[in-house]
Amino acid sequence: MVDTCLCMGAGITVAQGLALAEPGVKCMAFIGDSTFFHTGIPGVINAVYQGTDITIVVLDNSTTAMTGNQPHPGTGMTAMGKPSKALDIEQILRACGVEHIAAVNPFDHDKAVDVFRKAVEFNGPSAVIAKAPCIVQIKIPETVHKVNDSCIGCLKCIKQLGCPAMTPAQDGKVVINEALCTDCSLCSNVCPVGAIKRGERNA
């Protein structure tokens, strides 16, 4: 994996450059919903126009999380708080000529894996809209995920997810900080021994 940071919305165009530099290697571009509206659309058009074999992933959390949760053209609200027409990302992608488009809740692990696999296997520009609310906009649930004694210390959950709530303990096993856990359940999906289970949040 190559992590690049150039400018707002450059992920889609950088992916096209990498695809040209390494033919046969499938490149994926990640872009937030706000950035998609601001600077991502021209890159989508160019990918379709050039027939570049990339997968565009729009991380749609219905806000501008990077700079303060301002509304954007997809939220149905103006910056002044007035209702407006919410533009649809999927419709825009289709209007730009993207033929393979799928939307999925990224916390639905098995379905998300299947959706991404099909998008990557598609020959030509494809897109996945990963839609879930920004964590600062949702109410923290009463339940959390906890690591039990079955943990073997493989750290697969940490390495695959990079969840800020998960850290290795001194004994080599994993602990979950309940104050940071949002009970998304992704960790329980990747644990190879079933050592992570849902439980009541401590008071």
Secondary structure, DSSP 4 states (H G I P E B T S, - for coil): ------STTHHHHHHHHHHHHSTTPPEEEEEEHHHIIIIIHHHHHHHHHHT--EEEEEEE-SSBTTTT-B--TTTTB-TTS-B-PPPPHHHHHHHTT--EEEEE-TTSHHHHHHHHHHHHHSSS-EEEEEE---GGGSPPPSEEEEE-TT-----HHHHHH--TTEEE-TTSSEEE-TTT-----HHHHH-TT--EEEEEPP-
